[in-house]
Amino acid sequence: MNSPRMQRFGRILLVVFALACVLMTVACAEGEEVQSKFFGTPWSLLPPVVAIVLALITKEVYSSLFIGIVVGFLLQADFDVVLTIDHLVNGFIGNIGGNAGILIFLVILGTMVALMIRAGGSKAYGDWAVKHIKTKSGALWSTFILAIVLGVDDYFNNLTTGNVMRPVADGHHISRAKLSYMCDATAAPVCIMMPVSSWAAAVTGVINNEELGFQIFLRAIPYNYYAILTMVFIIMMTALNIDYGPMKKHEDNAAKGDLYTTPERPYADTAEMKFNPNGMVIDLVIPVVILIVCCVGGLLYAGWLGGGEGILDMFANTDAFFGLPFGATIALVINMIYFAVRRSMKFTELMDCLPEGFKQMVPAILILCMAWTISGVTRDGLGAPEFVAEFVETLGPGLHNFLPAVVFLIACFLGFATGTSWGTFGILLPIVLEIFTPGGFDNLTAETLNEVPILMVGIGATLGGAVMGDHCSPISDTTIMASTGAQCYHLNHVATQMPYAVTVAAIGFVNYIITGLIIDYVPQVVCLLIAVASTVGFMLVVGKLNHSLNRHSQRD
């Protein structure tokens, strides 16, 4: 092995390796200065399309996302293999590093869940809820109300609501897919209409006008049809006990005791942790209250560091990527002290919950890291938003009354392809403001908001479309967190909620056409009432058909 021939061969390998490193460095240095020829073209949307199609065909989300990422970086590097590898490595590093705060928040929340299970709080709460929440609809109403109460931030909302209500949903034979939908469909729509939330701050920041930004956000709420109609849809669905599409199959199986339906059930054994049989309901309620208070406090503190003075100003300047993990860390320390004082578990058991919580969140962390990376290469490396923005600007002059409906569809598509609602309205809002404001955005005044009512319709359509696309995108971080909080197989959550999201989006699209045509002739509230009435009417028809089909199947 140590012969002169082998030594020469080894030296040759070292030289080749050194040259490869130099070439890679040169290629990377050159690649950073050269924009891909696919930038800002329809090809920029290929990576998420590949990932989503593969995921739906193979039912395997990890490999599908990774292949989509590779396709994206190949396009960004103009098929230079060495540069592709460099982009791939740096892409993962950049996206994971930039979102480390959310990963920390996930791990801490997983640890909190493990603590509540080990202390017996989850079991005690589940037993209490099964006794006091008598019906399935009661469990769904409880989930819906809790999600509204937690409408400060969608990440926090999805994870907390799913974890708290999961024992209740299981006790009433509600499928994990339905629980995921209830969390996901309530979180972002509530946040985008909540003045005191991180979303309000994001929208205000994008508008970049301190005097008008928050006023525009508030006045666009009645035209955010997707968010409002999703709330109406959930209320009617719960009140009439309606399910259709893949969700009905999951609910029918859950009624027979199978909460998952498909063979893929990555969280099936999570709840089988050792727990304290003497646990009490307060061992879940108090830790959750502490978590809520600390996380809201963390968001306010982050806003204060950002220069905010009043509460609204603090939320307008907050940073959820710092505030949530900051508040959650404080909550974790307080809760560990609480469980130690309560003697719910030994010190070694407290420490065991740290790795246990991390293990619970591994599926979500893996998917999130890849989702952020594919979103990053689609958005920044290939310029998908620039392609869509240019497309929107070409539509402006000739479709004035129909433009809100068109903008809504484009926002849906862009949010779905990139998996980010914030990124979507961050790109589209300035364009919409420029198109709808007479004389352009520079001439926007408070009077314009009253004189050009269709401006608010366009902004509402942009925000609603962004939420819709993000809501049902398989690569959206909030969609992933809803799956994680409810402990549902991710692709099951995506497949079952898609028909519901598309239904609401279709109703919203029709109402944006109607609103664009009549907004100059009727009071603004009339447009909202028409939208709500159309949703209620649709659900009544679906409920009647659903009832007829059930009776027919029972006779057979």
C-alpha positions in Angstrom: 0.0 0.0 0.0 2.9 2.4 0.6 4.7 1.6 -2.6 6.2 4.5 -4.7 3.5 3.9 -7.3 0.7 4.3 -4.7 2.4 7.4 -3.3 2.6 9.0 -6.8 -1.1 8.1 -7.3 -1.9 9.8 -4.0 -0.1 12.9 -4.9 -1.9 13.0 -8.3 -5.2 12.8 -6.4 -4.2 15.6 -4.1 -3.3 17.8 -7.1 -6.6 17.0 -8.9 -8.5 17.7 -5.7 -6.7 21.1 -5.3 -7.4 22.0 -8.9 -11.1 21.1 -8.4 -11.3 23.3 -5.4 -9.7 26.2 -7.3 -12.0 25.7 -10.3 -15.0 25.5 -8.0 -14.0 28.7 -6.3 -13.5 30.5 -9.6 -16.8 29.1 -11.0 -18.6 30.2 -7.9 -17.0 33.7 -7.9 -18.0 34.1 -11.6 -21.5 32.6 -11.0 -22.3 35.2 -8.3 -21.8 38.0 -10.9 -23.7 36.4 -13.7 -27.5 36.2 -13.6 -29.1 33.0 -14.8 -30.6 33.2 -18.3 -33.8 31.6 -16.8 -34.2 34.5 -14.3 -37.6 36.2 -14.5 -38.9 33.7 -17.1 -41.7 31.2 -16.9 -39.0 28.6 -16.2 -38.5 30.2 -12.8 -41.7 28.4 -11.6 -40.5 25.0 -12.6 -38.8 23.9 -9.3 -42.0 24.1 -7.1 -44.0 22.6 -9.9 -41.6 19.6 -10.1 -41.7 19.2 -6.3 -45.5 19.5 -6.0 -46.2 17.1 -8.9 -43.7 14.5 -7.6 -45.0 14.8 -4.1 -48.6 14.1 -5.3 -47.5 11.2 -7.5 -45.0 9.5 -5.2 -46.6 10.5 -1.8 -43.0 11.1 -0.6 -42.4 14.7 0.3 -38.6 14.6 1.3 -37.3 13.3 -2.0 -39.8 15.4 -4.1 -38.7 18.6 -2.4 -35.0 17.8 -2.8 -35.4 17.0 -6.5 -37.3 20.3 -6.9 -34.4 22.1 -5.2 -31.8 20.5 -7.4 -33.8 21.5 -10.5 -34.0 25.0 -9.2 -30.2 25.3 -8.6 -29.5 23.7 -12.0 -31.5 26.4 -13.7 -29.9 29.1 -11.6 -26.4 27.8 -12.5 -27.4 27.4 -16.2 -26.7 23.7 -15.8 -23.1 24.2 -14.6 -22.7 21.1 -12.3 -20.0 22.6 -10.1 -21.8 25.8 -9.6 -25.1 23.9 -8.9 -23.4 22.1 -6.0 -22.1 25.4 -4.7 -25.6 27.0 -4.9 -27.1 23.9 -3.3 -24.8 24.0 -0.3 -25.0 27.8 0.2 -28.7 27.7 -0.4 -29.3 25.3 2.5 -26.9 27.2 4.7 -28.4 30.6 4.0 -32.0 29.5 4.3 -31.5 27.5 7.5 -29.4 30.1 9.1 -31.8 32.9 8.2 -34.7 31.0 9.7 -32.9 29.5 12.7 -35.2 31.4 15.1 -38.2 29.5 13.9 -36.4 26.2 14.2 -35.5 27.1 17.8 -39.1 27.9 18.4 -40.2 24.6 17.0 -37.8 22.6 19.1 -38.8 24.5 22.3 -42.5 24.0 21.5 -41.8 20.3 20.9 -40.1 20.2 24.3 -43.1 21.9 25.9 -45.4 19.3 24.4 -43.2 16.5 25.7 -43.2 18.1 29.2 -47.0 18.4 29.2 -47.4 14.8 28.1 -44.8 13.5 30.6 -46.5 15.5 33.4 -49.8 13.9 32.6 -51.4 17.2 31.7 -52.3 16.2 28.1 -53.9 13.0 29.3 -55.8 14.8 32.1 -57.0 17.5 29.7 -58.1 14.9 27.1 -60.1 13.0 29.7 -61.7 16.2 31.0 -62.5 17.4 27.5 -64.1 14.1 26.5 -66.4 14.3 29.5 -67.3 18.0 29.1 -67.2 18.5 25.4 -69.9 16.1 24.5 -70.1 16.3 20.7 -67.8 16.3 17.7 -69.1 19.7 16.7 -68.3 21.0 20.2 -64.7 19.8 19.7 -64.5 21.6 16.3 -66.0 24.8 17.7 -63.5 24.7 20.6 -60.7 24.3 18.1 -62.0 27.2 15.9 -62.4 29.6 18.9 -59.0 28.8 20.3 -57.4 29.5 16.9 -59.1 32.9 16.8 -57.9 33.7 20.3 -54.4 32.9 19.3 -54.5 35.1 16.2 -51.4 37.1 17.0 -49.0 34.9 14.8 -49.8 32.1 12.5 -46.7 29.9 13.4 -47.6 30.1 17.0 -51.3 29.6 16.3 -50.9 26.4 14.2 -48.6 24.7 16.5 -50.3 25.6 19.8 -53.9 25.0 18.6 -53.0 21.6 17.1 -51.1 20.4 20.2 -53.7 21.6 22.7 -56.8 20.3 20.8 -55.4 17.0 19.6 -56.5 14.9 22.6 -60.0 16.4 22.3 -60.2 15.7 18.6 -58.9 12.2 19.1 -61.5 11.6 21.8 -64.3 12.6 19.4 -63.0 10.6 16.4 -62.0 13.7 14.4 -59.3 12.8 11.8 -55.9 14.3 12.0 -56.5 15.7 8.5 -59.6 17.6 9.7 -57.8 18.9 12.8 -54.9 20.1 10.5 -57.4 21.9 8.3 -59.2 23.6 11.2 -55.8 24.9 12.5 -54.4 26.0 9.1 -57.7 27.5 7.8 -58.1 29.6 10.8 -54.5 30.7 11.6 -53.5 32.9 8.6 -57.0 34.2 7.7 -57.4 35.4 11.3 -53.9 36.9 11.4 -54.3 38.8 8.2 -57.4 40.5 9.6 -56.0 41.1 13.1 -54.8 44.7 13.7 -52.6 43.5 16.6 -50.5 40.9 14.8 -47.2 40.3 13.0 -49.1 40.2 9.7 -50.5 43.7 10.2 -46.9 44.8 10.8 -45.7 43.1 7.6 -48.4 44.6 5.4 -47.8 48.1 6.9 -44.1 47.7 6.3 -44.5 46.7 2.7 -46.7 49.7 2.0 -43.8 51.8 3.4 -46.0 54.8 4.3 -46.2 55.3 8.1 -49.3 57.6 7.8 -51.3 55.5 5.4 -49.9 52.0 5.8 -52.0 50.9 8.8 -55.1 52.7 7.6 -54.9 50.9 4.3 -54.5 47.6 6.1 -57.7 48.2 8.2 -59.7 49.5 5.3 -58.8 46.5 3.0 -60.1 44.0 5.6 -63.7 44.0 4.3 -62.4 43.1 0.8 -60.2 40.3 1.9 -62.8 37.8 0.7 -60.6 34.7 1.0 -60.0 35.3 4.7 -63.6 36.3 5.6 -65.2 33.6 3.5 -62.9 30.9 4.9 -64.3 31.8 8.4 -67.9 31.6 7.0 -67.0 28.3 5.3 -65.7 26.8 8.6 -68.8 28.0 10.5 -71.2 26.5 8.0 -69.2 23.3 7.6 -69.2 22.8 11.4 -72.8 23.8 11.9 -74.1 21.6 9.1 -71.6 18.8 9.6 -70.5 18.9 6.0 -67.5 17.1 4.5 -66.7 16.3 0.9 -63.8 15.2 -1.2 -60.8 13.3 0.4 -61.7 14.8 3.7 -64.9 12.9 3.9 -63.0 9.6 3.5 -60.7 10.6 6.3 -63.7 11.6 8.5 -65.5 8.3 7.8 -62.5 6.3 8.7 -61.9 8.4 11.8 -65.5 7.5 12.9 -64.4 3.9 12.7 -61.3 4.5 14.9 -58.6 5.2 12.2 -57.5 8.8 12.6 -54.9 8.6 9.7 -56.5 6.7 6.8 -53.3 6.2 4.9 -50.4 3.8 5.8 -48.1 6.9 6.2 -48.5 8.0 9.8 -45.2 9.4 11.1 -46.8 10.6 14.4 -48.7 7.5 15.2 -46.6 6.5 18.2 -45.8 10.0 19.5 -48.5 10.0 22.2 -47.3 6.7 23.7 -44.8 8.5 26.0 -44.6 7.6 29.7 -46.8 10.0 31.7 -47.6 10.8 35.3 -50.9 9.2 36.2 -51.5 11.9 38.8 -51.4 14.7 36.2 -54.1 17.4 36.3 -55.7 19.7 33.8 -53.7 22.6 35.2 -50.6 20.8 34.1 -51.6 21.7 30.5 -53.6 24.9 31.0 -51.0 26.8 33.0 -48.0 25.9 30.7 -50.1 27.0 27.7 -51.1 30.3 29.3 -47.5 30.9 30.2 -46.4 30.1 26.7 -49.0 32.5 25.2 -48.1 35.3 27.6 -44.4 34.9 27.1 -44.6 34.7 23.3 -46.9 37.8 23.0 -44.4 39.5 25.4 -41.5 38.4 23.2 -43.2 39.9 20.1 -43.8 43.1 22.0 -40.2 43.2 23.3 -38.9 42.6 19.7 -41.1 45.5 18.6 -39.7 47.7 21.3 -36.2 46.9 20.3 -37.2 47.8 16.8 -38.2 51.3 17.9 -41.9 50.8 18.8 -43.4 52.8 21.6 -47.1 52.0 22.0 -48.5 48.5 21.7 -49.6 48.9 18.1 -46.3 50.5 17.2 -44.5 47.6 18.9 -46.4 45.0 16.8 -45.7 47.1 13.7 -42.0 46.9 14.4 -41.8 43.4 15.8 -39.6 40.5 14.5 -41.3 37.2 14.9 -38.1 35.3 14.1 -36.6 36.8 17.3 -39.7 37.4 19.4 -41.2 33.9 19.3 -38.0 32.0 20.3 -37.2 34.6 22.9 -40.6 34.3 24.5 -40.7 30.6 24.1 -37.3 30.2 25.8 -38.5 32.2 28.8 -41.7 30.1 28.9 -39.7 26.9 28.8 -37.6 27.9 31.8 -40.7 29.0 33.8 -42.6 25.8 33.0 -39.7 23.6 33.9 -39.6 25.4 37.3 -43.3 24.9 37.6 -43.2 21.1 36.9 -40.2 20.8 39.3 -42.2 22.6 42.1 -45.3 20.5 41.3 -43.0 17.4 41.5 -44.7 16.2 38.3 -41.5 14.4 37.3 -37.9 14.0 38.4 -35.1 16.3 37.2 -33.7 13.6 34.8 -37.2 13.2 33.3 -37.4 17.0 32.8 -34.1 16.8 30.9 -35.2 13.8 28.9 -38.0 16.0 27.4 -35.4 18.1 25.6 -34.3 15.5 23.1 -37.8 14.0 23.1 -39.2 17.4 22.0 -36.5 17.7 19.3 -37.4 14.2 18.0 -41.1 15.2 17.7 -40.2 18.1 15.5 -37.6 16.4 13.2 -40.2 15.7 10.3 -41.3 19.3 10.4 -37.7 20.7 10.6 -36.6 18.6 7.6 -39.6 19.7 5.4 -39.3 23.3 6.5 -35.6 23.5 5.7 -36.2 22.1 2.2 -39.3 24.2 1.7 -37.4 27.4 2.6 -34.6 26.4 0.2 -36.9 25.7 -2.8 -38.8 28.9 -2.0 -35.5 30.8 -1.9 -34.2 29.6 -5.2 -37.5 30.2 -6.9 -37.8 33.7 -5.4 -34.3 35.0 -5.3 -32.2 32.7 -7.6 -34.7 32.5 -10.5 -36.8 35.7 -10.0 -40.3 34.2 -10.1 -41.7 37.3 -8.4 -40.2 39.5 -11.0 -41.7 37.4 -13.8 -45.2 37.6 -12.2 -44.8 41.3 -11.4 -44.0 42.1 -15.0 -47.0 40.1 -16.1 -49.3 42.0 -13.7 -48.1 45.4 -14.9 -48.9 44.5 -18.5 -52.5 43.7 -17.4 -53.1 47.1 -15.7 -54.4 49.4 -18.4 -57.1 47.3 -20.0 -58.8 45.4 -17.2 -59.6 48.0 -14.6 -62.8 46.6 -13.2 -61.7 43.0 -13.6 -58.2 43.6 -12.3 -59.0 42.7 -8.6 -60.1 39.3 -9.7 -57.0 38.9 -12.0 -54.7 40.1 -9.2 -56.4 37.6 -6.8 -55.6 34.7 -9.1 -52.0 35.8 -9.7 -51.5 36.2 -5.9 -53.0 32.7 -5.4 -50.6 31.2 -8.0 -47.5 33.0 -6.7 -48.3 32.2 -3.1 -48.8 28.5 -4.0 -45.6 28.3 -6.1 -43.3 30.1 -3.6 -45.0 28.9 -0.4 -44.9 32.4 1.2 -47.8 34.8 1.6 -45.5 37.6 3.0 -43.3 37.3 -0.1 -46.3 37.3 -2.4 -47.9 40.5 -1.1 -44.4 42.0 -0.6 -44.0 41.8 -4.4 -47.6 42.5 -5.5 -48.7 45.3 -3.2 -46.4 48.0 -4.5 -47.5 47.1 -8.1 -51.2 47.1 -7.1 -50.8 50.5 -5.4 -49.1 51.9 -8.5 -51.7 50.6 -10.9 -54.9 51.6 -8.9 -53.7 55.0 -7.6 -54.4 57.8 -10.1 -51.0 59.3 -10.9 -49.1 56.4 -9.3 -48.2 55.5 -5.7 -46.3 58.7 -5.2 -49.6 60.6 -5.3 -51.4 58.3 -2.8 -53.2 60.4 -0.1 -55.8 59.7 2.5 -58.4 61.3 0.2 -57.5 58.8 -2.5 -58.6 56.0 -0.2 -62.1 57.5 -0.3 -62.2 58.6 -3.9 -60.9 55.4 -5.4 -62.8 52.5 -3.7 -61.5 49.9 -6.1 -58.0 50.6 -4.7 -59.1 48.9 -1.5 -60.6 46.0 -3.4 -57.3 45.4 -5.2 -55.4 45.4 -2.0 -57.9 43.0 -0.3 -57.6 40.7 -3.4 -53.8 40.8 -3.1 -53.8 39.9 0.6 -56.5 37.3 0.2 -54.8 35.6 -2.8 -51.5 35.5 -1.0 -53.1 33.8 2.0 -54.9 31.3 -0.2 -51.8 30.3 -2.2 -49.8 30.0 1.0 -52.6 28.1 2.7 -52.7 25.2 0.3 -49.1 25.1 -0.8 -47.3 21.9 0.1 -44.0 23.9 0.5 -45.5 26.6 2.8 -44.0 26.7 6.3 -47.5 27.4 7.9 -49.0 24.4 6.1 -46.1 22.3 7.4 -46.6 23.6 10.9 -50.4 22.9 10.8 -49.5 19.3 9.9 -47.0 19.2 12.7 -49.3 20.7 15.3 -52.1 18.2 14.5 -49.5 15.4 14.0 -50.9 14.6 10.5 -49.0 13.2 7.6 -48.2 16.3 5.6 -49.4 15.2 2.2 -52.7 14.0 3.7 -53.2 17.5 5.1 -52.4 19.1 1.7 -54.7 16.7 -0.3 -57.7 17.0 2.1 -57.7 20.8 2.5 -57.1 21.6 -1.2 -60.8 21.1 -2.3 -62.0 23.3 0.6 -59.4 26.1 -0.2 -60.2 26.0 -3.9 -63.9 26.2 -3.2 -63.5 29.4 -1.1 -61.1 30.8 -3.7 -63.6 30.2 -6.5 -66.4 32.0 -4.6 -64.0 34.8 -3.8 -62.9 35.1 -7.4 -66.5 35.4 -8.6 -67.2 38.0 -5.9 -64.1 40.1 -6.9 -65.6 40.3 -10.5 -69.0 41.3 -9.0 -67.4 43.9 -6.7 -65.2 45.3 -9.5 -68.3 46.0 -11.5 -70.6 47.5 -8.8 -68.2 49.1 -6.3 -68.8 52.6 -7.8 -72.5 52.3 -7.5 -73.4 50.7 -4.2 -72.3 51.0 -0.6 -69.2 49.0 0.2 -70.9 46.9 2.7 -73.3 45.5 0.0 -70.3 43.9 -1.7 -69.3 42.1 1.5 -72.9 41.0 2.2 -73.2 39.5 -1.4 -69.9 37.6 -0.8 -71.0 36.2 2.5 -74.5 35.3 1.2 -73.0 33.5 -1.8 -70.9 31.4 0.5 -73.7 30.6 2.9 -75.9 29.7 -0.1 -73.3 27.4 -1.6 -72.8 25.6 1.7 -76.6 25.1 2.2 -76.7 23.5 -1.3 -73.7 21.3 -0.5 -75.2 20.4 2.9 -78.5 19.3 1.2 -76.7 17.2 -1.4 -74.5 15.7 1.3 -77.5 14.8 3.4 -79.3 13.2 0.4 -76.2 11.2 -0.5 -75.8 9.9 3.1 -79.5 8.8 3.2 -79.1 7.1 -0.2 -76.0 5.2 1.0 -77.7 4.2 4.2 -80.7 2.7 2.2 -78.2 0.8 0.0 
